[in-house]
Amino acid sequence: MTAAAEDILAAAARCLEAELSSRGLGLAVSGGGDSMALLHALAPMARDRGIAVRVATVDHGLRDGARAEAERVARDCAILGLPHEILDWTGWEGRGNLQDAARRARRALLTDWARRHGLEAVALGHTLDDQAETVLMRLARGSGVDGLSAMSPIRHEDGLVWLRPFLGLRRAALRDWLSERGLGWDEDPSNADPRFQRVRARAALRDLAPLGIDAQGLADTAQRMAMAREALEAPAADLSRRALRLRAGAVEIDAALLGRAPEETRLRLVSAAIGWIAGRAYRPRI
């Protein structure tokens, strides 16, 4: 077994050890190389450990070939003995940021699917390359510590555990692993469409290589920013316990206590309060 294969299987094993109960694990599988590796690495291992697995594919209805790709995932799941469901999105009205709208819709559809089946966690196929591209996109928006921490390998949200077991692995390694086993995948043509910011970020990453800026370095930066965010959260949480009160759906903040806190702590508290009032999963940047 190659070192890359060992890394993939080790990442899959860690995912299945993430305090999963008998409620089961969902896999979000689009049919691309990353998520097909997720499917074929995790499914046999989960079966051996007695963990129930379900699979879902989101069809955004934006490309003629998308349905056929989802049906190919369904056939692979049938061979593996896994229940599979295609989740349809019909909400795109042709206005706004398509990729952001599709991402939000995908998360909402997967959340509803997981809840319907009583699942505890959903695993996603994001890779180290995705992480690096996300950092570049956040840099372009002038993001701070929170934004530059990018994606987390484990996130608790909407009553579910969202897992990204391959966040430390390269996209090419996953495809090589599939090829070595005679397993196929589909390439989404939109991944080469320069109209989309992520595609442009991918191209920019190649252009930055002569400066020594690469995917691994950007992913390392995200990890360091996540550690910094955790350190900054502690004083903000302490201040919220002392200075914040919830009364009849309103948020009251002790101005005197707030004024004595460092600026970053104040911003975090106010941002969290606004996010709570607005019912947003992510805090607004202020």
Steps between C-alpha positions, in 0.01 A plus 500: 500500500633844407549775757224703332257207526588459867429870558159472332395195700633654822294814436191287436560307822530823702171615353325186618648546847354851538273405788229364269207334671262245353308776319716457192711696255402678181734543204456791259618361166482709183672250273826698478834350593513632856158376605531169314819435697302586813236246402735215415734556795236544769223262398686166540666619819168614646337168414780312678441716809123463499437868421192566288575717196270688264600694189350809338577680175376853439384571144501877457319472168751735338671263253367246254740231622438548872216246520704231329786563745264464797363177355853362464552566870175316567627197306826494694304519825279211391812289440625594847159427653445858615173695492530801268280801438514777240410840645368748244551875515262709292548836669741680266335807347796615294597790726781555750802285581432157352772309684405650836131430442578143395719448808228625734235290328722193513554541873127551562405193295760283672392625843136414429597160360716417803224601740237296315714189540610575856868521409752637744769615258563579136842457337611729218780449249690829529876472455811697587476659155148623579630642827780690325260641241265610776782686677585685177134593449474625858820703457342666198209609721730637769395238755643497851593215730163324484474510122859392443451197725286379206344154534507289814553122493218467756218751538184480711215681328123458455499215750741296287870422494656601167818305427771570242734201536707582188577862587867412544529303174576612145240476227743320266575233761131409527466466123815289482356275770178455301690432176718236666182315598327535165238734646363787294365847562350789305660837438263792544563732200421801717829431682674643193268799452690824579175682573509338844724641772622162621620412152688830481649435845622161379672664203646773723647236729696356209624849409615562859722191509817690393461712815496190719128536571343158464198301613676347801619838626154654470342202675757535779403867529135399537594264782696772680211745457265240649727480806506880525122514472465252784729713717297813422170329573583436866501866618196575282310212660599622846382853418169372365431319826558820695367769269223347291138432596215359294160651579182425305687433178723808535871514579616740770872576533658674798663801332747559783633144492506505121695826493776364725562196281762486220366599159519149351305360796235773463463431128461129558231548762299750295535290185380189685201693639403623153537149361279359776227758437514439124501123544818463297733201530800724432566829672497813284824686447491845663 
